[in-house]
Amino acid sequence: MDILEHRYIKRLQDAIGALNSACVAIESCTISALGPDGYRAITDDEEATLAAACGDVLATYVNALCSNCDYGEKPTRETIEDTIESQIIVESDCLKILSRRLSHALLNDNHSCLANAKSLGKQLLINSQIAKLMEYKPCHRALEFLCDQLIIDSGPVIYLESHGETILQKTCNACMAESSLMKQSHICYIQKYLTAHGDAKRIDLYYLNCSEPWIVYWTLHSLCILGADISLYKQRALATLENCWDARNGGYGGGHGQIAHLATTYAALCVYKMLNCLDRVNVGAIYGFLTSMKLENGCFTVHKYGEYDVRGIYCAIASASMLNILTPELQHNVAEHISKCQTYEGGIAGELNLEAHAGYTYCAVAALALMDRLDVINVEKLKSWCHSLQTNQFGYQGRTHKLVDACYSFWVGATIDILTGAWGTCLNAQLLKVYLYTFSQMQQGFRDKPNVQPDLYHTCYALSALLVLSRHSVCEGDDFYKIRATDIYNVLINVIHY
C-alpha cells in the first residue's frame, strides 16, 4: 500500500470512527428498538443533535480532503503566523456553515444528493465498524456520503481516482439542493441606498465620499443584473454624475469639486451606458483627459500627478471602448507594458516586479482583449494560475496564500471566461456557486466572507460572477440565467446595456 492509499483509508476510518462516537453519545441517553424502517426510534431533538454531529464530521472530512491532510488535522499554535491564523478563522467559520448545510441535508427526506458516485481508479475497501451506523438514519446517510459504494457484507468502498471529485460533487448537491438566489431581498437591500424622488437619503457611507460614481454603478449594475427597473433612478443618477464632472480636466471625479480620476470616469461611463445616455457625455473632453493621462511607456496615471498601474490602463481602455474612441494613440505601448507585468506564477501584477493579483489580472486581461492583444501574454500559464486560486472554501482568493473573498469570484472567474469562453469544469463552477450562495449570500446582500456585513461592492461583484456563470450551460439546475443573459463584451467592460 502506498502513502496516498494509506492516507485515504486512514482519513475515512477516522471519519467513520467519529460517526460511531456520535452514535455512542446518543445511546448514552437512550436505546430504543429497531423500527419497521430498520432504524432505531429517537426523538426529533435527538435526531437533530445526531445530524448536527454527523454534519460536523462530513464538513471536517471535506476540508481534510481538500487540504490533503488527515481527518481533523490542525496546525499547532506555536507554528501559526498571523496570516495563517486569519486563514484558520475564516476556514473555521466556513466549516460551521458547511456543517449546518450538510446536517440539514441528512434530515431531508430527499437525500439522493448524498449518494452520487463515480467508480474510477483502484477500489479500496475500508475496514471499519459500520453496523451501529446503519441503525440511525442520519449516520446511515452520512456513511453514504462518505463512501463511493456501501457493501453491507463487506464494508465501505472508495475509488482512489474519483473519490475526491465524488465527495465534492455530493457537497455541491447537498448545499445547492435548497439554495436559491434571494432576488427580491437583494433588490430591497440595494434600494435602501437609493432615492427616486424627494429628498435624498442620508446614509453612513462617509468612507466612500470619493467614490460617488462607484456607488451609483454598484447599485444600478446590481439591480440591472437582478432584472429590476433602473429607469426609476435615472434622473437622480445622472444628476449625481454631472455633479462629479471635472470641467477643467475633462473627466469625472469621486464627488463634487474633486479632480477627474480614471476609475471614477470609468464607473460614470458604465452608468451612462446602462441608462442609454452616452450621448450626454462630452466625448471630446473625455478623450482629451485620457490622452493627458497617457504615458510613453504604455501606462496611464489615474489622475493628474497620480500613480500609474494596470488598473488605470483598464479604466482608460474600457472607457475609450465604450465611447468608440480607442485610437492607436491610446493603445501605443499598452500591450507591451502589460506583458512585462506577468509574473513567474502566471498572474499579472499591478506594476513591474510586484506580486500577481487577481484584480489587476482581470484589468490587464480585459484591456488586452478589448485591444485584441492577448497574444502578448502566456495564456496557458495564466489560466493555470487562475484555477489555482480556488480555495478549500470553494471561492477564490486574490493572491497566493491569501483569504477567500467573494469579489474575486468575478475578478478570477471573468478572467477565465475571457481567456477560454468556459469555466474549466462544471464542478469548478458549482463549487463557486456553493461559496456564493452558501457562504457569501445573506438575507439581504452579499458579503466577502462569513462573519462580516454585506456591502454594495461585494453584492455587485458576487452578482457579476453569477452573471458570468450564467453564460455557460454546463451546470444543471441553474436558475440564474433566467434573470438576465449577457455577452462577452459586457464581461469585458462589466456593464449590462439595455
Summary of the structure (lengths in Angstrom):
residues: 498
radius of gyration: 25.8
end to end distance: 60.7
largest distance: 84.6
contacts: 1702
relative contact order: 0.09
helix: 55%
strand: 6%
